[in-house]
Amino acid sequence: MFSNAALGQPADQMFVLLFKSFKEKWNFINQEEYQCLSDEDLNDDFLKHLKDEAVIFATKCLQTSGKQPRDDYKEFLELTLLFLGEIPPRGKRFNTPGAFHHARWLSKVIYSIKIYMFRKQFKVMPKEEKALLSFNLFASLLYMSSWFSCRFPEDAAINDLSLLKKFDTYKSVDEKISQTATAALKRHLWYLSKELIGLSFFSNHVSSETKQKMISKLNTKPNAKIVKRLENVADIHLKSIEDFVTSRSLVIFERLGIDFPSLLATDPSIWDSLEAYKKGTIRIKGLRVVNDCAERGIALISTYNEKLTKNEEQRQYLLNIVQQHRDKFKSAKKSLLMQMNKD
């Protein structure tokens, strides 16, 4: 999502050089003398509203969500609060800058926030400072909450729709970033197909009234006039979740073995007390959403390919060997390997 255009055009390579230089000079940075976002940077009511939302969300994640799946997730949340002028639950602290990879946007935003907060000690050009501020505002105020919420499949559609509406409103703040972010997100809205939109019936962020409207749309037959995916929709700020529901939205429940038809005869306001809804919720929450694991996989295979061989035929052969090894050894436990050797 965060292309060069979203960064305000200095080229990505320039930022890589900036990150390297910052990492080298980290030991000379006084961590007590950081600068957070100023009131002048939040001279828009929409930005102030986003800041309040971001502070509440980040604080809640750090206080109630338990251990984050990665240390850089926690670091991003804590840096967001510091950047916005708040103090994280465990106090002020800054981790030593670590590795960064082109496939992992999170490392870029962590570097960007740190550089901006210590910009008086680590000199940056006015053009760089402006680009860093734009990037950090977007990442912390708009994208942060969506990043941490995307692992919940039942909330995916409502989250994506809400995010697109925020992107649309963000035009008043930065039209270039708004257009770039919108175009990027629209390329990945596979959750909002007419089939997967059905997961929203099990979302706590969708009201009972909206679910009732969604039910009324289940009789709508898909045709050429029905919007298949949200990326084709104009006037996104006027749309609601029910606008994308059709009779095909029931297919997901058939495939997951969820007794959804039994719920249709009852009011959505009492679904929480019904056994069919409880079982369906458990099954849907058990779906794995690809996010960070995909990024790490891309980074790993890219590095592996570069180091291993330049010959494509040999590369594919070695990857096949790796797959055969995984098929043979289902676990990396020593006891299993010892048993295989005995056999």
N, C-alpha and C positions, 0 to 999 in steps of 0.2 A: 504494500500500500504506500509506503513512504518512498516515493520516487524522487528524483532530483527536483522535479517541478514542485513537489510538496515541500521540499526543503528550501524553496525560494531561489533555486538555481545558484548556488555555487555547486560545482560538480561533485559527485559522490567521492571521487578520488581525493579531492581537496579535503573533505571531511575525514577521510582515512588518515591522511597526513596530520591533520589537526589532532586526531585521537592519539596517534603515536607520540606526537610531541607532548601532549598533555600527560600521558602515562610516564614519560621520561622525567617530567618535572614535578610529579606528584609529591615526592618527598620534601619539596621546598614550599609546599602549599600549607598555609596556616588554616586548619580546618575550622577554627572558631570564627574566622572572618569570611563568612559566606553571605551572599546577597540573595534574598528571595524575591519573588514577584512584587512589584510595586503597585500602588493604587492606580498610578497613571497607565499601567499596562492593562488594567481592567476597567476601562472607561466606557464599557458597554454593559447595559443591564443583563443582556443574554450571557455575557462572559461571567458576570458576578453570580448569576444563577448556576451556571455550569461549575464554577468554583465551589459553591456551597455543596452541590451534589457530589463533586469529586472528593471533597474532604470527608463527607459522611461515609461515602462508599469505601474509600481507602482505609479509614479508621476502623470501620466495621470488619473489613477483611482481615486486618492485622489483629483485631481483638477477638473475633469469634470464629474465624474460619480455620483455626488451628494451623498446622504446619503447611506452608506453601510447597507445591511440588518441586520447585527449584529455588535456590537462594537468590537468583536474580529477580524472581517474581517479588519476593519480600523487599529486595532492594529498590525495585521500581516503585512499590507502594510507599515506602518510607521516603524516597527522594521526592515523590510527588507531593507529599505533605510538607516537606521542608521547602520545596520550590514555591508552594502556595502560602508559605508563611506560618505553617502549623508545626507542632512538635509530635513526632510519632510516639506511640505508646511506650516503646523502650528507650526513648530519648534520642538526642542528636548523635548521629554517627555516620561516617562516610567510609565505605569500603575502598580498599586500594583498587584502582582501575585494573580490570582483568583483560582477557582476550576478547576480541570482537571478530565477527564473521559476517560476510555479506548476506548469508542466508538467515541470519538472526537479527531482526529489527530491534529486539529488546536491548541488545548490547549497544546499539547505536543511540537509542533514546537515553540510556543510563549515562553514557559518555556525554551526550549533548546537555543533559540537565546539570551534570557536574561542572562542565566547562562554563556554562552560563552562570552558575552560582559563584564560581571563582574567577570570573572574567576580569576582575580588577588585579588579581595576582598573576593570572595567565593571560597575557595580552592577546586580544583578538581584534581583527579589523571590524570597522563599523558594519560592513556588509555581512560579515560572518556572524556578528552579534545579532543582527536583525533576523537572519535566517535561523539561528539557534532559538531565538525567542518564538518565532512563528512555529517552528517544529515542536518545541516544548509545550506551548499552549495547546496545540492540537492534540499531542500525545497524552497530556495529563488531563485536560478538560473534556475531551471528546472520546478518545480511543481507549483510555485506561480501563474504564468500567466495562466496556464491551469486551475487551481482551480477557478479563477475568470471569465474565459471565458466559462466554461462548461455549464452555464445556457442558452446559446444561441443555440437552437437546430439546426439552419441552419449551424452553424460553427462546430458542434460536430465532424463530420467525418474528416474534414481537420485539426482540432486541435489535434485529437487523432493520426492521421497519422504523423503529425509534431512532436508530443511528442514522439512517438515511434522511429522516426528517431533520435531525440536528445538523447534518451536513448541509442541507438545503438552507436552513436558517443561518448557518455560519457564513453564508455569502456576504452578509452585512459586515462581517469582521475581516475575512480574507477570501475573496472570490476565487483566487487561483487555487488555494488549498481546497476549498469547497468543491470545485469542479474536478480536481485531480482525485481527491478521496472518493467522491461519488462514483466516478468512472471506474476506479479500482474495485470498490466494493460491489458494484453491479456485475462485475465479471465473476463473482464468487457467491452468488445468491442461490445456490442449489437447494438450500433449506426451504426456499419459498416456492418450490414447485407445488402444483395443486395436490400432489400426494402427501408430501412431507408437512404441508401446512396443518395437517390433522394433528400433529404432535402438540399444537397450541391448545388443544382441548384440555390438556393435562398441566397447563402452566398456571401457577398461582398469580402471575402478573397479568393474566387475561381475566377480566371481570366476568361474573355470571351473566350479566346483561349482554356482553359481547359474545360469549359462548352461545347464548340463545340465538343471537343473530347469525352466528356461524352455522348453527343447526338448520336454520331456515334456508341457508344457501346450499345445503347438501343435496337438494333436489335439482340444482342447476346442472344441466348437462354441458360438458365441455364442448366448445366449438371454436370456430375461427375467431369469433368475437370475444371469447374469454381470454383474458391475459394469462399466459402460461407462467411467466416468471416476472418478478418485480423489476428486473432491469429494463423491461419494455414500457414501463409505466411513466406517463407524464403526470405533472401535478401531484407529486408524491405526498406533499403535505396535506392533501385532501383525502388520502386513502386510509383505510382501516383493514385489520386482519381479515374480517369477514368478506372483503372484496375479492379475495383470492381463493375462497373455498368453493369447490364444486363436488359433484357426486364422486369424483375420483379421490377425494380426500379420505374416503373410507377404506381405501385399499391398504393403507399402512397398518390398520388394525387387523385386517385379515392376515397380513404377512407376519405380524408379531403375535398372533394368537390372542388378541385382546377382545373381550366380550363387550365391545363398544355399543352394538345395537341395543343391548339391554338398558343402557343409560339414556337413550334418546327419548324414552317415555317419561322421564323424570326431569325435574327442574335442576339446572346446573348448580343452583345454590345449595343443594343437598348432596351433591356428588361425593363430597369428602367423606360422607358417612357410609357410602355404599361399597360393598366388597369388590365389585367389578372394577370400580374406579381405583381402589387401593391397589389391587393387583396390577392394573394397567400402569399406574404410576411407578410402581417398583420396576416393572419391565422396561418402561421408557427411560427411567433414570439410570438403568443399567447399560444403556447404549453408550458406547465409547465415541467421543467426539475427537476427531483428529485435529490437533492444534500444534502444541509445542513439540510433540514427539515427531511430527512430520518435518518440522524445521530442523530438528537435531539429526534426523535421518538424512535429509538432503545435505546438510553440512558434512556429516560423516562420510557418506558415499562419495561426495565431491573430493574431499581430501584423500580418501582411500584410492580413488581412481587416479588422481594426480601423482601420487607417490608410487603406485604399483607398477604401471606399465603404460606406455604410449600406444601400444598396439591394441586396436579395438577387438580383434579376434581373441587375443590372449586375455584381455580384460573380461570378455563374456565367458570364456572358458573357466576362468578363476571364480567368477561369480556363481557359475553353475556348481563348481566344487563346494563353495561355501553353502549353497542351498542343500546339496546332497548331505553335507555334514550335519546341517541343522535337522534334516529329516531323520537322520540316523540317530543323532544324540538329542533327544527331546529336552534334556536337562543338562546343566553344566555341573551337576553334583559329582563330587569325587567318587562316591560309592558307585554311581552308574557307570562312570568311565572305567573303574576298576573291574566291574562285572563284565563290561563289553570286552575288555582285554582278556579276561579268563575264557570267555566264550570263543 
